[in-house]
């Protein structure tokens, strides 16, 4: 797993490129793909065509889907590093 600062840096680059939007809610920041970005579908098609010989993408996708199932009311409730429930308003 990548350190948090690397992930934050990558997300910042994607926001600056106009591909992501971000909304802060307490200690969480929710990122979304920006709709209507030209050529985004072609970018996804290229990414899907990349080989996954070590199954890293498949593993990451499964981990992501598991994390999304832990949400309550569309919001994160469980911290990634500590696995403790998030307290409302923190």
N, C-alpha and C positions, 0 to 999 in steps of 0.2 A: 504494500500500500504506500502511496506517495505521501510525503509530509504535507500538512495543511497549507504551509506557505507556498508550496509549488502549485497546488490546486488553485489557491486564491490568485496567484499570478496568471495562470492559464485562463481562469474565468475573467479576469480583468482585460486580458487581450481580446477575448471574444466579445466582451461588452464594448470595448473601444472600436472594434470592427463593425459594431452594429448588429451582431448576430444574437446577442442575449440582452434581456432586460433583467433588472434585479430590484427586489423589494425587500427592505429590512423589516423584520417583525421580531422585536425583542432581541434575543441573541442569535436568531436565525436570519439568513438571507436566502430568499427564494428566487431562483433564476428560471427564466423561461426563454424559449426560442422566440425571437421576434418574427411575427407573421409577415408574409409578403416580401421577404428578402429575395432579390433576384438570384437565380441560379442555386438556391439552397437545396432544391430537390436533386440537382445534378451532383452536388457535393455529397449528399447522402448516398446516392447511387454509387459514387466512387468509393466511399467508405465501406459500403456493403460488399463491394467486389474485392476488397483486400483479403488475402488469405489469412486464416486464423489457425495456422498449423499448430500452435502451442495452446490453443483454446483459451487464451487470455481474454479475448473479447467476450466469448461465451460465458466465462466465469464472471467477468465484470457485469455483464448484463443480468445474470442470475442474481448476483449480489444486489444490484440496483433494484430489481423487481422485488426482492425480499424486503429491502429497506422501505420501499413504497407501501408495502402491505402493513408496515408498522405505524403508518400515519393515522392520526385521528382527526376527522373533520378537515382533511387536506393539509394538516400541519404536522411538522416533526414533533415527536414526543420523546424520542430516545436519542441520547447523545452517542455519536459514533465512537469516540475513544473510551468513554467511561461506561457506556451502556446504562446510564441513569436517566430516569425520566426528566424531561425538561419541565421546569417550573414556569407557570404562566407569568409573563411580564419580565422575565430575565433576559 
